[in-house]
Amino acid sequence: MGTNGAELGELADDRPLLGRTSTAERVADILRTRIAEGYFQPGERLSEDTIGKALAVSRNTLREAFRLLTHERLLVHELNRGVFVRVLAVEDVEDIYRTRRLIECAVVRGLDGPPFPVDGLEKAVSRGERAAEEGIWKGVSTANIHFHRELVALAGSARTDELMRGVLAELRLAFHVVDDPRGLYEPYLVRNRLLLESLRSGDRDGTERMLAEYLDDSRERLVEVYAGAVAEDGAPPR
């Protein structure tokens, strides 16, 4: 599924985000967000001409942004074909979850004594619950991503935040090919609320155990669904 001209007009709305310093890093930020939102789909070829025109940036700037996102494993460059949004292999999904388990559980384990600053987690949980009530399952997915970013932010580490941002952006490449988002996300609304309440109560050890089980269950379910989706679509992993 390609991105049509009208949609690229929407991308042009992001041009003010570049500000006065139209750097490759800022372009990469915009494209990263658009990939995470599903605006550019896994397997889609990114056109230098159309994106460069929409964002009013030079070819060299755009190529540098592509290079940065390729390094983050969000894009792939195929010789004589161009740059594509990456299609994950099932093994990639499994590895992402191993990484998440290492990071997220370590953050909870390393927390100082309660009370823990859970306001950001509360906002993310509430956003997810509201989106579910309105039947906006893409919004539930986004709120869930925010929940886990807020969880990692409890570590107070810019480096860990950056690492987690990349991991979760890559994970969303898998979410975009799932046909039943409600079935995938709905069970975790309750579990996010339970994790929040456990942290609020000050039970750090119990929260870590609950989180480890949560991530293991999530990995198992997503791998099952994703493997079926990729097999059905017939698209080779990139």
Secondary structure, 3 states (H helix, E strand, C coil): CCCCHHHHHHHHCCHHHHCCCCCHHHHHHHHHHHHHHCCCCCCCEECHHHHHHHHCCCHHHHHHHHHHHHHCCCEEEECCCEEEECCCCHHHHHHHHHHHHHHHHHHHHCCCCCCCCCHHHHHHHHHHHHHHHCCCHHHHHHHHHHHHHHHHHCCCCHHHHHHHHHHHHHHHHHHCCCCCHHHHHHHHHHHHHHHHHHHHCCCHHHHHHHHHHHHHHHHHHHHHHHHHHHHHHCCCCC
